[in-house]
Amino acid sequence: MRNVIVIAHNLRSTHNVGSLLRTAEGIGARQVYLTGYTPHPATDGDQRLPHIQRKLTNAIHKTALGAESSIPWTYSEELTSVIEHLQDSGYTIAALEQTASSLSLPNYTPPQKIALLLGREVEGIEPEVLKLCDICLEIPMAGKKESFNVVQAAAMALYHCIFA
């Protein structure tokens, strides 16, 4: 089984964060990094006001159903250092994004160590962030919609990267 890590950058929805933690834990990802303005559960030394910590932690728990306690996760406001650390540790950084140079996920054979980068729910991953990545992957769409929900896309990509 491959060593797969998830990076969730600038997600807005606590429900998506909770669902992502639950999905990543269930599929067998090793760790989740929550970066940028992505909401996160309370941490030791958390600088947010206590009522904000409680509100976000409770909202994430609603969909995580305890996965926030069973999968290792880290919060970092700064994404670049997370990407550099993972690349220095031998991970390929794969953005899950539709671009002109994206590879189709079903045709991609993942390396042994891969970090899937997920971006904003509506706008996707920022162009300057895509430049930090080693590769872009996309999930082919068969219907009329142009994209999947970030967590459903993550589930498909995680499953492929771990079990393909």
N, C-alpha and C positions, 0 to 999 in steps of 0.2 A: 504494500500500500504506500502511496506517495505521501510526502510530507507537505501538506497544504495549509496555508495561512490565509486569512481574509483581512483585507484592509477596507474599512468603510469610511470614506472621506466625505464630509459635508452633507451627510444625510440630515433631514429635518425631522422625520417622523419617529417618535418614540416607539410606535407600534412596529415600524419597520426594523428598528434596532433590536427590539425584543424578539421579533420573529427571526431575524438574522442570527442572533445568538443561539436560539433554539435549533434552527436549521443547521448551522455550522456544527453545533455539538452533536446533533443526531446523525449527521453524515460522516463525521469523523475528522473535521478540521482540527489542527493542532492548537491554534490560537486565533484570536480576533483582535485587531487593532482598530480602535475608534479614534478618528482624527478630525481635526478642524472643528467645526461647530456641531459635529455629531453629538446628540445627547448621550449621556452615559450614566450608569448607576453611580451612587456615592462611592468615593474612594477615601482612603486614609489621607489626611492633609488636604481634603477637598476645599477649595477656596470659595465655592459657591455658597450663597446663603442657605442655612439649614432647611428652610421651607422649599426652596428650589430643589435641593438635593432630594428631599423626600418625594416631592411631586414627580420628578423625572424617574427616580428609582421605582416608584410604584407604577408609573405608566409603562415603563420597560418591562417590569415583572409581569404585567397583565398578559403579554404575549410570549415572553421568555419562559414563563412557568418554571422558574428555578434554574434555567440554563445559565443565567448570569452568574450562578454560583458553581457551576460544574464545568464550564469551559474557561480556560485562561483567557483573559482579555486585558487590554491595556488602553488607557486613554492618553493621547498626546495631541496637544493643539497643533503642533508642527508636524507636517507630513514628510517633508524632505528628509529629515533625520531618520525617520522610520524606514523609508525606502532605501536610503544609503546603508543603514544597519543590516537590512535584510539582504541587499545585494552583496555586501561584504561577507555575509554568512552563506553565500552561495545560492540564494534564491533568485529565480527569474521572476520579475515583476510583470504580471500580465493584467493589463487594463481590460475590463469587460465593457467594451464601448464600440459602437458602430462608427468606423472611420473608413476613409478610402483605402487604407492599407490593412484593415483588420483581416485576420484569418478566421475562417469558419470553424467554430468550435468542434463540430463533429469530425473534421479532417485534421485536427491538431493532436499530436501526441505530446502530452505534457512531460516536462522533465521531472526528475525525482523530487526536487524542491521548488515549489511554485507558490507565489503570493498573488492572490486574486484581488485586484483593486476595483472597488465599486464606488460609484460617484453619485452625485445629486440625483434625486428622484425624477425631476423633470428635465433639467438641462444637461445631465450627464457629467462626465469628467471634464474639468477645465483643460483647454489646450496646453497651457503651461505645465500642467501635471502630466498629461500624456507624454510630453517630451522626456520625462524622468523614467518612463516605463520601457521595458525591454521589448514588449510585444503588445499588440491589441488583438483581442478575441471578440467575436460576435456570434450571437445565436441567430441562425437563419429564421426568418419570420415567414410563415405560410399563409397567415390571414391578412386582413386589411389593416390591422394595427401595426404601428411602426416599432413598438418596443414592449417589453414585459415589465411588470413591477420589479423593482430592484431585488427583492428577496426571492421571487420566483426565478429570476435570471440567475441569481447567485446559487440557488439550489441546483439548477441544471448544470451550471459550470462546475460547481463543487463535485457533484456526482461524477461528471465526466473526468475531471482532473484526478480524482481519487481512484476511480475504478476502471478507467479506460485502459 
